[in-house]
Amino acid sequence: MQSVPTGIPAARSDRRPIEGRGVRGGCDRGSSRRPVLEAVAGPPADPSDPPGRPPSRRPADPARDEERGLATKQRPKADRPPRFKVLLFNDDYTPMEFVVQVLEQLFGKSPSAATQIMLQIHRSGIGVAGVYVLEVAETKSTMVHRMAEERGYPLRSGVEKE
């Protein structure tokens, strides 16, 4: 009987795997093998160290990161500016709807949050409209006074440290 060639070479025992191709000799798709990188040597050797011994450790310099070779510098943290509350005061003449409108337009409150703050002002006589740095808080308070004066209401606001 005669063998029929199939186009697939017969396995031979004298074949060696091609370098970098794995045992099968083909492309290792999906293989988890990755090239191995050799570790980089540590700090340069001190010339005074005897040959054949590992290099001696020098005292660590806090301004130098030995492992990465990066110079680092401590940056002082900036203090946060003090915060101030913008307070709205209750009166008997300003309509509740106007107070809600001011809270929505000037302080960016949602309608439900503005209503809650307005009810707090109505019940307790004072309420916090927002908390800001001093300049912003003073500007918001001034804008409240302007809006109230334009419409003829005696609504008052103030600024207080948080």
N, C-alpha and C positions, 0 to 999 in steps of 0.2 A: 504494500500500500504506500502510496506516495503522499507526503504532507503538502497541504495547501497553504501557501503563504497568506497571512491575514493582514499584513501591514504592521503588525505589532512585533517588535523585536523580541526574541527570546531572552529570558533572564540569563545573564552571564555572571559567573562568580568573580571574574577578574575586573569588573567595573568598580570604581570608587566614586563616592559622591563628589559632585562638583562643589568646590569651596563656596560657601555662602548660600548654597541652594538646599541644604537639608539632606536627609538620607535618601529621599525619593528622587532627587535630582531635578524636580520640577519647581514651580513657583509655589511657595507656601502662603497661599492666600488665606486670610483669616487666622494665620498663626499668631500667637502672642509673642513670638520671638522678636526682640528688638536688639539693635546693636548695643553692645555693652560699652559704656564710656568709662575710661579709666579715671580714677580720682586724681584731682590736681594736687600736687604737693603743697604742703603747708607753707609757712613763712620761710623765707630764704635762710639757709644755714648760716650760723655764725662761724666765721673763719677760725675762731679759737676753739671750736668743738673738735674733739678727736674724730678721725675718720671711722666709719663703721658704727657709730653711736647715733641714736636719734638726736635731733637738734634740741638744745636746751630751751626751756620756756623763759621768755623774757617777761618782765612785769607788764601787766595789761595796761594800756593807755586808754583812759575812759573816753577820749575823743576819737578813738580808732576802733573799728570793728574788725578784729583779726580774721574772722572767718570769711567775711565778704570783701574785705579790703576797702570798705567805704568809710570816709570820714564823716562823722555825725556831730551835730552841734545841738545842744539843748536850747530850745526856743522858749522864752518865757511866755506863759499863758496870759492872754489879755483878760482883764477883769470885765465881767459883763456890766453894762451900764445899769444903774438902778431903774426899777420899773415903778410906774405911777398909775393909780386907778383914776379913771374918769367917772365921777359920781354925778348922778342926776337927782335933783331934789323935788319932792312932791309939792304941788300947790293946788289951790282949789279952783283955778280958772283954766288951766291948760287941759284940753281934751285928751283922753286916753289914746285916741286914734292918732293924734299928732305925735305923741311920745313914741308910739310904735313905728310911725313913719320915720322919725329921727333915728331911732335905733337901727332900722333897716337900711336907710340911705347913708348915714354917716359912719355907722359902726359895723356894717356888713352882716348884721344878724339875720337869721331866718325869721319868717313870720311867727313861728311858734316860740322861738327863743326870745324874740322881741316882746311878744305878749307876756311871757313869763317874767321878764325883767320889769316890764311896765306894771304888772300886778304886784311885784315886790316893792317897787317904788310907791305905789298907791297904798299898800298896807303898812309898810314900815317907815315911810317918809323919805327913804333914800335907797338908791340902788346903783350897782356897779355896771356901767355901760361897756367898759373895756379896760385893758391894762396895756400900757405902752411906755416907751421911753419918754422922758420929760417933754421934749420939743413936740412930739406927736400928740401927747396927751393935752398939752396947752392949746395946740391948734384945733383939736377936736372940740375942746371945751368952748373955744371962741366961736367955732362954727355953729355949735348948738345955740349960743346966745344970738348969733346973727339970724339963724332960721326962725327962732322964736320971736325976735323983734320984728322981722319982716311980716309976720302973720299976726302980730299984736298980742302974743302970749307972754306971760311972766316966767316961763320955764328957766330955771337956773341950773347950772352945772359947776362943778369944781374939780380940782386935781388934788390927790392925796397920795403920799408915798405908800407903796405896798408893804 
